[in-house]
Amino acid sequence: MSASERTVYGRTFAVTPRWLWIMQRLTALALGPLVALHVAIPQLAGNQYVLLLLLLSIAAHGYSGLRRYGAPVQRATAYTLLAVAWTAAVLVLGVLIIVAR
């Protein structure tokens, strides 16, 4: 068994990398204030830098969350691919929204 896997009650799980765990926590903390600013101050809702920061936080949080769903080793690769595809779609649509402003 490698350091990236653990067996608990006979089931093998992939260990969440520390950087991924930290990224999910930091983006979760950032999303609350960013969404509040986006909603509360209409002028900031059109600011491209605030939108870009919000987009990056959403993409990073979604990526890390989807990667963590792939805890069972047999599903880890599939969830990594799903996380990458979801992140790419969110970034493309988000950039289109920001550029259209």
CYANA upper distance limits for C-alpha pairs under 8 A (distance plus 0.5 A):
  1 MET  CA      5 GLU  CA      6.79
  1 MET  CA      6 ARG  CA      7.72
  2 SER  CA      6 ARG  CA      8.36
  3 ALA  CA     15 VAL  CA      8.37
  4 SER  CA     14 ALA  CA      6.24
  4 SER  CA     15 VAL  CA      5.61
  4 SER  CA     16 THR  CA      8.34
  4 SER  CA     17 PRO  CA      8.49
  5 GLU  CA     12 THR  CA      7.13
  5 GLU  CA     13 PHE  CA      6.02
  5 GLU  CA     14 ALA  CA      4.97
  5 GLU  CA     15 VAL  CA      5.89
  5 GLU  CA     73 VAL  CA      7.96
  6 ARG  CA     12 THR  CA      6.09
  6 ARG  CA     13 PHE  CA      5.77
  6 ARG  CA     14 ALA  CA      6.90
  6 ARG  CA     15 VAL  CA      7.14
  7 THR  CA     11 ARG  CA      5.77
  7 THR  CA     12 THR  CA      4.74
  7 THR  CA     13 PHE  CA      6.63
  8 VAL  CA     12 THR  CA      6.96
  8 VAL  CA     13 PHE  CA      8.10
 11 ARG  CA     72 PRO  CA      8.20
 12 THR  CA     72 PRO  CA      6.59
 12 THR  CA     73 VAL  CA      6.68
 13 PHE  CA     71 ALA  CA      5.68
 13 PHE  CA     72 PRO  CA      4.77
 13 PHE  CA     73 VAL  CA      5.60
 14 ALA  CA     70 GLY  CA      8.11
 14 ALA  CA     71 ALA  CA      5.48
 14 ALA  CA     72 PRO  CA      6.34
 14 ALA  CA     73 VAL  CA      5.60
 14 ALA  CA     76 ALA  CA      7.57
 15 VAL  CA     71 ALA  CA      7.43
 16 THR  CA     20 LEU  CA      7.23
 16 THR  CA     21 TRP  CA      7.11
 16 THR  CA     68 ARG  CA      6.96
 16 THR  CA     71 ALA  CA      7.93
 17 PRO  CA     21 TRP  CA      6.92
 18 ARG  CA     22 ILE  CA      6.64
 19 TRP  CA     23 MET  CA      6.50
 20 LEU  CA     24 GLN  CA      6.72
 20 LEU  CA     64 SER  CA      6.38
 21 TRP  CA     25 ARG  CA      6.95
 21 TRP  CA     64 SER  CA      7.88
 22 ILE  CA     26 LEU  CA      6.64
 23 MET  CA     27 THR  CA      6.55
 23 MET  CA     60 ALA  CA      7.82
 23 MET  CA     61 HIS  CA      7.76
 23 MET  CA     64 SER  CA      7.54
 24 GLN  CA     28 ALA  CA      6.55
 24 GLN  CA     60 ALA  CA      7.79
 24 GLN  CA     61 HIS  CA      5.79
 24 GLN  CA     64 SER  CA      6.10
 24 GLN  CA     65 GLY  CA      7.34
 25 ARG  CA     29 LEU  CA      6.82
 26 LEU  CA     30 ALA  CA      6.73
 27 THR  CA     31 LEU  CA      6.49
 27 THR  CA     57 SER  CA      5.93
 27 THR  CA     58 ILE  CA      7.99
 27 THR  CA     60 ALA  CA      7.36
 27 THR  CA     61 HIS  CA      6.03
 28 ALA  CA     32 GLY  CA      7.56
 28 ALA  CA     61 HIS  CA      7.18
 29 LEU  CA     33 PRO  CA      8.23
 30 ALA  CA     34 LEU  CA      6.78
 30 ALA  CA     57 SER  CA      7.55
 31 LEU  CA     35 VAL  CA      6.42
 31 LEU  CA     54 LEU  CA      7.53
 31 LEU  CA     57 SER  CA      6.99
 31 LEU  CA     58 ILE  CA      7.80
 32 GLY  CA     36 ALA  CA      6.67
 33 PRO  CA     37 LEU  CA      6.58
 34 LEU  CA     38 HIS  CA      6.56
 34 LEU  CA     50 VAL  CA      8.12
 34 LEU  CA     54 LEU  CA      6.71
 35 VAL  CA     39 VAL  CA      6.64
 35 VAL  CA     54 LEU  CA      7.95
 36 ALA  CA     40 ALA  CA      6.26
 37 LEU  CA     41 ILE  CA      6.16
 37 LEU  CA     44 LEU  CA      7.41
 37 LEU  CA     45 ALA  CA      8.11
 38 HIS  CA     42 PRO  CA      7.38
 38 HIS  CA     44 LEU  CA      6.46
 38 HIS  CA     45 ALA  CA      5.22
 38 HIS  CA     50 VAL  CA      8.21
 39 VAL  CA     45 ALA  CA      7.33
 41 ILE  CA     45 ALA  CA      7.18
 42 PRO  CA     46 GLY  CA      7.67
 43 GLN  CA     47 ASN  CA      7.41
 44 LEU  CA     50 VAL  CA      7.22
 45 ALA  CA     50 VAL  CA      7.80
 45 ALA  CA     51 LEU  CA      7.52
 46 GLY  CA     50 VAL  CA      8.48
 46 GLY  CA     51 LEU  CA      7.84
 46 GLY  CA    101 ARG  CA      7.82
 47 ASN  CA     51 LEU  CA      6.74
 48 GLN  CA     52 LEU  CA      6.44
 48 GLN  CA     98 ILE  CA      6.60
 48 GLN  CA    101 ARG  CA      8.40
 49 TYR  CA     53 LEU  CA      6.62
 50 VAL  CA     54 LEU  CA      6.57
 51 LEU  CA     55 LEU  CA      6.48
 51 LEU  CA     98 ILE  CA      7.35
 52 LEU  CA     56 LEU  CA      6.61
 52 LEU  CA     94 GLY  CA      8.46
 52 LEU  CA     95 VAL  CA      8.36
 52 LEU  CA     98 ILE  CA      7.79
 53 LEU  CA     57 SER  CA      6.65
 54 LEU  CA     58 ILE  CA      6.64
 55 LEU  CA     59 ALA  CA      6.60
 55 LEU  CA     90 VAL  CA      8.40
 55 LEU  CA     91 LEU  CA      7.58
 55 LEU  CA     94 GLY  CA      6.75
 56 LEU  CA     60 ALA  CA      6.50
 56 LEU  CA     91 LEU  CA      8.19
 57 SER  CA     61 HIS  CA      6.45
 58 ILE  CA     62 GLY  CA      6.48
 59 ALA  CA     63 TYR  CA      6.51
 59 ALA  CA     87 THR  CA      5.87
 59 ALA  CA     90 VAL  CA      6.88
 59 ALA  CA     91 LEU  CA      7.24
 60 ALA  CA     64 SER  CA      6.64
 60 ALA  CA     87 THR  CA      8.03
 61 HIS  CA     65 GLY  CA      6.56
 62 GLY  CA     66 LEU  CA      6.56
 62 GLY  CA     83 ALA  CA      7.88
 62 GLY  CA     86 TRP  CA      8.31
 62 GLY  CA     87 THR  CA      7.52
 63 TYR  CA     67 ARG  CA      6.63
 63 TYR  CA     83 ALA  CA      5.47
 63 TYR  CA     84 VAL  CA      7.28
 63 TYR  CA     86 TRP  CA      7.80
 63 TYR  CA     87 THR  CA      6.43
 64 SER  CA     68 ARG  CA      6.73
 64 SER  CA     83 ALA  CA      8.12
 65 GLY  CA     69 TYR  CA      7.08
 66 LEU  CA     70 GLY  CA      7.59
 66 LEU  CA     79 TYR  CA      6.86
 66 LEU  CA     80 THR  CA      7.82
 66 LEU  CA     82 LEU  CA      7.82
 66 LEU  CA     83 ALA  CA      5.76
 67 ARG  CA     71 ALA  CA      8.36
 67 ARG  CA     76 ALA  CA      7.93
 67 ARG  CA     79 TYR  CA      6.24
 67 ARG  CA     80 THR  CA      5.89
 67 ARG  CA     83 ALA  CA      6.48
 69 TYR  CA     76 ALA  CA      8.48
 69 TYR  CA     79 TYR  CA      7.39
 70 GLY  CA     75 ARG  CA      5.80
 70 GLY  CA     76 ALA  CA      4.76
 70 GLY  CA     77 THR  CA      7.98
 70 GLY  CA     78 ALA  CA      7.97
 70 GLY  CA     79 TYR  CA      5.62
 70 GLY  CA     80 THR  CA      7.76
 71 ALA  CA     75 ARG  CA      7.64
 71 ALA  CA     76 ALA  CA      6.59
 72 PRO  CA     76 ALA  CA      6.79
 73 VAL  CA     77 THR  CA      8.46
 75 ARG  CA     79 TYR  CA      6.74
 76 ALA  CA     80 THR  CA      6.63
 77 THR  CA     81 LEU  CA      6.80
 78 ALA  CA     82 LEU  CA      6.70
 79 TYR  CA     83 ALA  CA      6.44
 80 THR  CA     84 VAL  CA      6.74
 81 LEU  CA     85 ALA  CA      6.65
 82 LEU  CA     86 TRP  CA      6.52
 83 ALA  CA     87 THR  CA      6.54
 84 VAL  CA     88 ALA  CA      6.61
 85 ALA  CA     89 ALA  CA      6.71
 86 TRP  CA     90 VAL  CA      6.68
 87 THR  CA     91 LEU  CA      6.56
 88 ALA  CA     92 VAL  CA      6.60
 89 ALA  CA     93 LEU  CA      6.66
 90 VAL  CA     94 GLY  CA      6.32
 91 LEU  CA     95 VAL  CA      6.43
 92 VAL  CA     96 LEU  CA      6.74
 93 LEU  CA     97 ILE  CA      6.78
 94 GLY  CA     98 ILE  CA      6.70
 95 VAL  CA     99 VAL  CA      6.48
 96 LEU  CA    100 ALA  CA      6.52
 97 ILE  CA    101 ARG  CA      7.21
